[in-house]
């Protein structure tokens, strides 16, 4: 398995941001939050993210925008 470390030279890093508009439904937004909690993520997801070169990923939620 490859060792993925954050590079010490941050000038070579890129940040990509995407916006996802969720349905304005409180129940479905709560379900989205629950599914995306660290303890509920399938192990294949972070493995696949690292395999394509993504070092870190964050999801921010504002109303119904993720």
C-alpha positions in Angstrom: 0.0 0.0 0.0 1.3 3.5 -0.9 2.1 5.9 1.9 0.1 9.1 1.4 1.6 12.1 3.2 0.7 15.7 2.8 3.5 17.5 0.9 5.5 20.0 2.8 5.4 22.4 -0.1 1.8 23.7 0.0 2.3 25.7 -3.2 1.7 22.6 -5.3 -1.7 21.9 -3.8 -5.0 22.6 -5.5 -8.3 23.1 -3.8 -11.5 22.2 -5.7 -14.9 23.2 -4.5 -18.2 21.9 -5.7 -21.7 22.9 -4.5 -24.5 20.3 -4.2 -28.0 21.6 -3.8 -30.0 19.2 -1.6 -33.7 18.9 -1.6 -35.1 21.4 1.0 -36.3 18.6 3.1 -35.2 18.4 6.8 -35.6 14.7 7.0 -33.5 14.0 3.9 -30.8 16.6 5.0 -30.5 14.8 8.4 -30.2 11.5 6.6 -27.4 13.0 4.3 -25.6 14.2 7.4 -25.9 10.8 9.1 -24.6 8.9 6.0 -21.6 11.2 5.7 -20.4 10.9 9.3 -16.9 9.5 9.6 -18.1 6.4 11.4 -20.6 5.6 8.7 -18.4 5.9 5.6 -17.6 2.6 3.8 -13.9 1.9 3.9 -13.7 1.8 0.1 -14.6 5.5 -0.1 -11.5 7.0 1.6 -9.3 4.4 -0.1 -10.6 5.3 -3.5 -10.3 9.0 -2.8 -6.6 8.6 -1.9 -6.0 6.4 -4.9 -6.9 9.3 -7.2 -4.6 11.7 -5.3 -7.1 13.5 -3.1 -5.3 14.2 0.2 -8.2 15.6 2.3 -11.9 16.2 1.8 -14.4 18.2 3.7 -18.2 18.7 3.4 -19.7 21.9 4.6 -23.4 22.3 5.0 -25.3 25.6 4.8 -29.1 25.2 4.7 -29.7 22.8 1.8 -26.3 23.5 0.2 -23.4 21.1 0.6 
